[in-house]
Amino acid sequence: MSSTATLSSSSSVANDSNAGDFEVEEEVEEVERQLANINRDAVLFVIDCSLSMMSGEDSPFKSAIRCASSVMMNKIITSNDYDFMGVVLFGTEKLQNTLEKRHIYVLQPIDLPDIHRIIELNDIASGQIDFSQEYGNTNEEVPLGDVFWTCNDLFNSLSTSTVKIKRIFLITDQDNPHATNQVLRSTAITRAKDLIESKIEINLFSVNQSDEQFDLDAFYSKIVSKDDFGENLHFNATKDFKVLLTQIMNKEAPRRSLFSLPFRLFEGEGMTIGIRGFSTIVERAKPAHKLVHMRAETTRVVETKTKWICADTVQELMPEDMKYYFSYGGEKIVFTKEELSKIRDFGEKGLTLIGFKPTSALKYHYNIAHPYFIYPDEEQYEGSRRTFAALHRKMIEKDKIAICAAKIRNGTPFTFVALKAQPEILDENGLQIQPPGMNMINLPFADDMRPLPPQAEISPDEGWLQPKPISKSMQVFLYFNNNYGNLYLDLNLNRFFNVLQDMALNQDIEPETNDETLPKYGAINKRAGDYIKVFNAESDHQSQDTHPSQTDSESVGSYRASSSRGARSLTSSQGSQADISTLYESGKVSKATVVQLKEFLNSVGIKPAKRKDELVKQVETYFSSTYAQTIGKVIEREYHATSLTIAIQDGPAAGQTVPHCHVHLIPRKAGDYANNDDIYKDINKSSKIDNEERPPRSLEEMAKEAEFLKQFFKNSK
């Protein structure tokens, strides 16, 4: 066999550094990771420490510090050591900066976030670090020009050239600095414009003083306008921490374009403009773990190496020794890496307009992947924004979509896409909540389409129960489904990061939170519970009419299966326990479905078995032990016992003669047996316990006994 037949040895791993050389088509997540590495983001929090910002128990200053801590924790989670962050305080009594500017304190220079920085910010916000003693406040006017100069110096001190996104998050409640000093005012404006020319974006997060609205036009409108996407860089907040945090977190994530392409509107000597594409949805996953070798208390990172070995000769191979093959009719068709790239390569990368179709031609199920959002790129071709805007406007006016051929990167196959224009939407305050642009939707090829199942009649008969009352009562479902993506976070992912954070900060691990994604069972039961019960009963009745040959046990199982969906809607986990309890008391646990049994066992903290007979035994054992505790308390009280002997004989070899799960409860007193284990000999000899010689009792005798025993459990708990 040739060397192209290779096996990966057991030492190979998924995150092999050489794997990318053999994978032509890269995933979006990997591309974003590479882009993040070469287009790193640096955010500098600049926080006003004036007396008005420091007033109150939960002051705007503390809220700003807590926001900085939250952003830093978020960068640790999402950026994976790519992005930078720093914190500057101005209005302090003490100074700490390389320019020796008074009342400016560089709390944390721009650097990679780490846990020690987060702890420092948390200690300041909680008051464990005495701010007045460590940094102090001043009543003197702090030149805002010096603050901007210090910020520029911090960005210039970055040793890496891969930081391409530079932003200042300025948090203050002073809307008119240097109102009486024109020199300081002009200097501040000049310094701010220097920052903007250096591609450093100033984002203003203003805080209202008392009941006075922050006046942007008083000063900051001269230095804060809009970004490249036309969005405002001014965000007004109250003194409330949650409001401020929401606005900062919405702005915190840097916008890194996934690709930059020429958009060819006409072939030949036609018009070409530049566009940038952004990924709208990328699944957030847990970071890849790393292996370490523990020696004493030192953690040493394990280096991973991959080997390729020939399956026949066990010879170790180098990457240049290997080729690719595809099986075709039993033959191995071999290609080199270059040959494979040429086969997959169709022309240069870019977006080419083919034509237009009505928007109605775009079907929802045609979307075979997450769409991209495209925006004009003026840096590629001058005039791109103007041409893109004209095309965008006309597509909306005429209700058209554009059909294009797209090739995002070299080495990848081209695809057909639909461009759907997205209009700009503003809120009541004139702030943009949806930017204008186009959604680039991947379309399937004919090869990708699959035939639908054979058509069948699914409309109900006229005699079928119409579920209209249920539909009217299920508004809670509609709300839940329509808003799911906007309301809820990934519980497992957030739990994972919360545990990491608590362990890193040496905090107690918080208990698991309630799953807010579950339907509101109580509300559903209140709104539509009666209708669902009637609907399930009618469904079962008509099912019996349709399948009269079905046995009783099958019908019960069918009813349980068909109504299990309704059971989840009608009852909570407590209700499910009550259902199983009722079945146990009637000796019909085996009538429950496997799903119901597993749900019940999970709800009481028991790991379910695999087979149904084992699940039934688990449930019976659980109730036996639970009821044994309740009954045991009564027996001890009524028979003046101090202890109990609880015996279960499971199987004939253990002495069980009655084929169902039951428990023997025997009241005990101190000294009733000289040898305590003699009780088991008496159990085996007794004619009253699991003995075939015991005469059966009549129904009247058992009813009389039950009535006698009932009185002991009226007030038992």
GISUL-V102650 format. One line per field, one symbol per residue. psi: psi as a letter, one per 30 degrees, with the letter a starting at -180 (. if undefined). A space follows every 50 residues. Layout:
# GISUL-V102650
psi: ???
This chain:
# GISUL-V102650
psi: klffjlkklffklehkffeffgjejkleeeeeeeeeffilkjkjkjkkgl eeffkleileeeeeeeeeeeeeeeeeeffhhellklkkkkglelkjlffh kkgkjjejljlkklfeeeeeeeeeefgfkjeeeeellkflkjjfeeeeee eeeeeffkfkgfjfjkkkjkjlgjfikhfgjeeeeeeeeeeeeeeefghj kjkkjkkkjbgkkkjefeeffffjclafggkkgkjklafkeeeeeeeeef fekkjkkelklkjjeklbgakklklkkkkekkkklklklkkljkjbgkkk kkkkkkkkkkfefgkkllefflallkkjhfkjjklleeeeeeefkjalll kkkeallkeffjkeffjflkllklkkjffekkgeeeeeeeeeeeeeeghl lkklkkjelkgllllklkjjkjlkklafggkkfjlkakkjkkklleffkk kllkkljfkllffkkkheeeeffhfeeeeeefgeffekljeeeeeeeeee eeeeghlkkklklkjffklieeeeeeegeeeeeeeeeeeeefeeeeiffk leeeeeeeeeeefeeeeeeflaeeeeeeeeeeeefgghefflleeeeeee eefggkkkaeleeeeeeeeeeeeeeeeeeeeeeeeeefghlflkkkkkjj leffgkfjhlklkkjjkllkgfkejeffeeeeeefkfgjhkffkkkllee eeeeeeeefeffgegl.
